Amino acid sequence: MGAAADGTVWGVNASGKIYRYAGDQNDKNHWPEIPGNLTRIAAGSRTNVWGVNSGGNIYSFSGFDTRASSPWNQITGSLADIGAAADGTVWGVNAAGNIYCYTGDRQD
């Protein structure tokens, strides 16, 4: 699960399926499935959602659930886990335990 201070909530199940909470939009389906497959997900805000798949690939959410090819943009690198903050900062740890901070155009 990933939950942000603005009420944004995302989750992934054991099969890697991705869900976004939409109950605040009076939708009959409060947890619509979002295309893709992730093992980890983090939500810093409605516009700052990130995930990692089973291969360690990193993805940021494009903001468009119905984008033709995929609602996810792949980001260069490999991580085992990820965390996102409301200010847009993204933290991650790779399989070797190294910690990274992604701040947009530069990586620290």
N, C-alpha and C positions, 0 to 999 in steps of 0.2 A: 504494500500500500504506500501511496504517497499522498500527503495532505498538506495543503498550503494555508496560510493565514487568511487568504481571501475566500476560503470555502471550497477551493478546487480539490477534488479527490479523484485519484486514479488507482487502479489495482491490476495486478496480473494474477492469474490462477496457476495451478501446478502444471497445466499444459502449455503455459506461455501466452494464453489469450489475454488481450488487453481490454480493460473496461474503464469508462469514464462516468462518474456520477453526474446524472442529468436531472435529478429530482427537483432541483431548484428551478428548472425550466418548465415545470408542469408537464413533463413528457410521461406518457403511459409506461414507457420502458425506462425505469430510473437508472439502469446500468447498461447503456448500449455498448456493444462490442466495437472496438476500434481495430481496423486492419493492422496486422503486424504480429510479431511474436517476440516477447521479451521475458527475461527472468528477473530483472530488477527495474523499478520505476521510481522516479522522484518528481515531485511537483513543488516548485517554488512559488508559482502563481499560475493563473489561467493561461498566461502566455509563455511560461517557462517550465516546460515539462520535458524530461529526459529519461532515457532508458538504456539498458544494456541487454543484449541477447545472450544466448547460451555460448556463442562463439567469442564473446567479449567485445563485439562490435558496439559502438556508441551511436545513439540516435537522439535527435531533438525533434520535438513535435512541431509540425509546420503550422498548426492552428486550423487546419482544414481536414475535418473527419472524412470528407468524401473526395479528396484529391485523387485524380485518376490513377496514378501509378502507386503512390503510397503517401500516407499522411506524415511520414517520418523522413527526416534528412539525416543521412549518415555523416558522422563526424570522424575525422582521422584519429586513429589511436585504438587502444584496447584497454578495457577496464573489467574488473570483477564486480564492482559495486559503484553506485553513483548517488550523489545528493545534490539537490538544487535549492537555491535561496531566492527569496522574493526580489532581491536586487539584481538578479540575473547571473550571479556567480554560481558556478557548478564545481563541485568537488568530486573526485573519484579516487579509487584505489585499484591498482592492477593486481594481477595474480601473484606478483613478487612482493606485494605489500607496499609498493611505492605510492606516495600520495601526490595527486595533481590537482591544480586549480585552473579551471577554464574560465576566462573572463571575456570571451568574445573573440576579438582579433588576435589576442596573444594568449599564450599558455605560460603559467608560472610554475 
